[in-house]
């Protein structure tokens, strides 16, 4: 029995054509009420209209203690997520941050932490 093997020395690798969305997520307001992404740094193509005076509130000390105890971290209060990474349900548009925190989209286009985590 004879086995004949013939091969080509040129490898062909298809070119990768990746089109990345604008960003996966950006923290806008952290759990301490600090603005990490000002309005002028948000993507202009998204037409966001956040009212920073109304949303820059920190968690209360009891809420922070509860979050730290239950989840070993203080999650951000408000984030921005590209539409590519969102999901839809009957309740609205949402995203899951770090595979454990649910954020819901509000009328201003930003995602807010679900209240069940800190109430």
C-alpha positions in Angstrom: 0.0 0.0 0.0 1.3 3.4 -1.0 0.1 6.7 0.3 0.8 9.9 -1.7 0.3 13.3 -0.1 0.4 16.5 -2.0 0.0 19.9 -0.5 0.5 23.5 -1.4 2.9 25.6 0.6 0.8 28.8 0.4 -1.6 29.4 3.2 -4.6 31.4 2.6 -6.1 33.2 5.5 -9.3 35.2 4.9 -9.0 38.8 5.8 -10.9 39.8 8.9 -13.5 42.5 8.3 -14.5 43.7 11.7 -16.7 46.7 12.1 -16.7 47.6 15.8 -19.5 49.6 17.2 -18.9 53.0 18.9 -18.3 51.6 22.4 -19.4 48.7 24.5 -20.2 50.7 27.5 -19.1 53.9 29.3 -19.8 54.8 32.9 -21.5 58.1 33.0 -22.3 58.4 36.8 -20.6 56.1 39.3 -22.2 54.9 42.5 -20.7 57.8 44.4 -22.5 60.4 42.2 -19.4 61.5 40.4 -19.7 62.4 36.7 -17.1 60.2 34.9 -18.3 61.0 31.3 -19.5 64.5 30.8 -22.1 65.3 28.2 -19.6 66.7 25.7 -17.7 63.4 25.7 -20.7 61.3 24.9 -21.1 60.3 21.2 -22.7 63.2 19.3 -24.4 60.7 16.9 -26.5 59.2 19.7 -28.5 62.4 20.4 -28.5 61.9 24.1 -30.0 64.6 26.3 -29.1 63.8 29.9 -29.9 66.2 32.7 -26.9 65.9 34.9 -28.3 68.1 37.6 -31.1 65.5 38.1 -29.0 62.3 37.8 -25.8 63.1 39.7 -27.0 61.6 43.0 -25.0 59.0 44.9 -26.4 56.0 46.6 -27.3 56.6 50.3 -24.8 55.2 52.9 -27.2 52.4 53.6 -27.7 51.5 50.0 -23.9 51.5 49.5 -23.4 49.3 52.5 -26.1 46.9 51.2 -24.5 46.8 47.7 -21.0 46.2 49.0 -22.2 43.4 51.3 -24.4 41.7 48.6 -22.2 42.2 45.5 -18.7 43.1 46.9 -18.8 46.3 44.8 -20.6 49.5 44.2 -21.9 49.4 40.6 -22.2 52.5 38.5 -25.6 54.3 38.7 -25.8 55.4 35.1 -24.1 54.0 32.0 -24.1 54.5 28.2 -24.3 51.3 26.1 -24.3 51.1 22.3 -27.5 49.8 20.7 -25.7 46.8 19.4 -25.2 45.5 22.9 -28.8 46.0 24.2 -31.7 43.6 24.4 -35.4 44.2 24.3 -38.2 42.8 26.4 -41.8 43.8 27.2 -40.6 46.0 30.0 -38.2 47.9 27.7 -34.6 48.0 26.5 -32.0 46.7 28.8 -28.4 45.5 29.1 -26.5 43.4 31.6 -23.4 44.9 33.0 -20.6 42.6 34.2 -23.0 39.7 33.9 -24.8 40.5 37.1 -26.3 44.1 37.0 -29.4 44.9 34.9 -29.7 48.4 33.5 -32.8 49.9 31.9 -32.9 52.5 29.2 -34.8 55.7 30.0 -36.1 58.5 27.8 -32.8 60.4 27.9 -31.0 57.5 26.1 -28.9 56.4 29.1 -29.2 53.2 31.1 -30.0 53.3 34.8 -29.3 50.5 37.4 -32.4 48.5 38.2 -33.8 49.7 41.5 -34.2 46.2 42.8 -30.5 46.2 43.6 -30.5 49.0 46.0 -34.1 49.3 47.3 
